[in-house]
Amino acid sequence: MYQQVATKLFLDGTSTANPTEHSQAAMVEEGSTAVVEAELFNRTGTGAILIDLQVSDDLENWTTVTSSGSSDQISFGSTAVQKARKTVVATINSKYARLQYTTPASNTGLVAASIRTAKN
């Protein structure tokens, strides 16, 4: 199932150091493969904008998805990217998934993101 979780989300790190925002939760079937797509339309600053896939069974206790001991993180690096697309694939065994967006201090960004799931 495809779920758009952000169309043109403005991430603002100018007023708070490393602010974190979250998408709404998307319901998924346990044992699904989740594909996260994100696109960066515009940015200011030089720090990396990070997007993490998180999962939960109760909508309160969230865990960042990792595979082989490393984070399945989308990182829009420090260059002045106008447009980029990155995909992360992870198998999840939880009922819900969401995205966590982290913006460095003094940076802004405009992003779109989606979560696509399919039962394994």
Phi and psi in degrees as a GROMACS rama.xvg file:
@    title "Ramachandran Plot"
@    xaxis  label "Phi"
@    yaxis  label "Psi"
@TYPE xy
-98.7111  130.946  TYR-2
-135.202  117.071  GLN-3
-79.293  120.546  GLN-4
-106.437  -12.1718  VAL-5
-154.918  132.811  ALA-6
-102.373  -52.6009  THR-7
-144.107  74.9081  LYS-8
-84.276  124.714  LEU-9
-90.9865  116.93  PHE-10
-99.0129  123.883  LEU-11
-121.894  109.123  ASP-12
-103.093  13.7821  GLY-13
-80.8838  -21.324  THR-14
-104.582  -18.3606  SER-15
-137.031  139.771  THR-16
-70.2345  125.698  ALA-17
47.5624  57.5471  ASN-18
-68.144  148.555  PRO-19
-121.72  134.166  THR-20
-126.141  160.473  GLU-21
-130.305  148.667  HIS-22
-79.8803  171.158  SER-23
-68.1014  158.411  GLN-24
-76.4725  141.629  ALA-25
-112.938  129.624  ALA-26
-76.8238  134.841  MET-27
-134.19  158.629  VAL-28
-83.3768  138.77  GLU-29
-60.9896  144.407  GLU-30
77.847  24.3532  GLY-31
-95.3653  158.29  SER-32
-97.6654  128.942  THR-33
-108.05  132.931  ALA-34
-115.551  123.295  VAL-35
-105.392  127.539  VAL-36
-119.43  139.294  GLU-37
-141.915  146.301  ALA-38
-132.008  131.611  GLU-39
-102.976  115.801  LEU-40
-84.5558  -38.8405  PHE-41
-160.804  158.422  ASN-42
-157.324  159.895  ARG-43
-127.547  157.612  THR-44
87.5889  177.438  GLY-45
-120.777  -7.52333  THR-46
-76.6547  158.22  GLY-47
-76.948  133.091  ALA-48
-89.8012  125.574  ILE-49
-112.242  140.111  LEU-50
-129.024  121.914  ILE-51
-116.092  142.03  ASP-52
-86.2358  129.027  LEU-53
-123.21  150.191  GLN-54
-129.449  156.577  VAL-55
-157.141  154.6  SER-56
-103.129  -16.7897  ASP-57
-127.509  7.56184  ASP-58
66.1658  9.63901  LEU-59
-122.932  -42.7821  GLU-60
-100.029  102.581  ASN-61
-102.137  141.021  TRP-62
-125.022  134.385  THR-63
-75.722  132.49  THR-64
-74.0363  132.12  VAL-65
-133.791  155.482  THR-66
-139.023  138.632  SER-67
54.9756  34.5436  SER-68
77.6437  1.31903  GLY-69
-120.171  154.09  SER-70
-73.9907  136.612  SER-71
-88.4656  68.0013  ASP-72
-105.252  138.764  GLN-73
-91.7781  127.62  ILE-74
-126.627  114.906  SER-75
-89.8468  105.107  PHE-76
-61.6813  -171.409  GLY-77
-79.3269  -6.98337  SER-78
-74.4264  159.114  THR-79
-79.4876  72.1027  ALA-80
-71.849  135.124  VAL-81
-93.5354  -36.7949  GLN-82
-154.579  132.905  LYS-83
-153.426  156.221  ALA-84
-137.317  132.59  ARG-85
-135.725  148.213  LYS-86
-126.938  137.594  THR-87
-122.924  133.557  VAL-88
-115.107  130.066  VAL-89
-147.415  145.759  ALA-90
-92.1526  130.39  THR-91
-121.627  146.75  ILE-92
-125.59  50.351  ASN-93
-135.724  171.364  SER-94
-86.4025  -25.4708  LYS-95
-133.636  152.131  TYR-96
-136.945  151.98  ALA-97
-152.255  170.127  ARG-98
-110.717  143.522  LEU-99
-113.406  126.73  GLN-100
-108.582  127.797  TYR-101
-121.489  127.514  THR-102
-116.512  129.758  THR-103
-64.6437  156.012  PRO-104
-57.0029  142.345  ALA-105
65.8686  20.5063  SER-106
-119.764  154.96  ASN-107
-135.707  159.685  THR-108
-157.701  155.396  GLY-109
-122.808  116.872  LEU-110
-129.47  157.031  VAL-111
-123.277  146.281  ALA-112
-152.206  152.79  ALA-113
-146.386  157.465  SER-114
-122.696  126.149  ILE-115
-118.326  127.616  ARG-116
-122.291  151.101  THR-117
-148.278  136.691  ALA-118
-66.3801  132.425  LYS-119
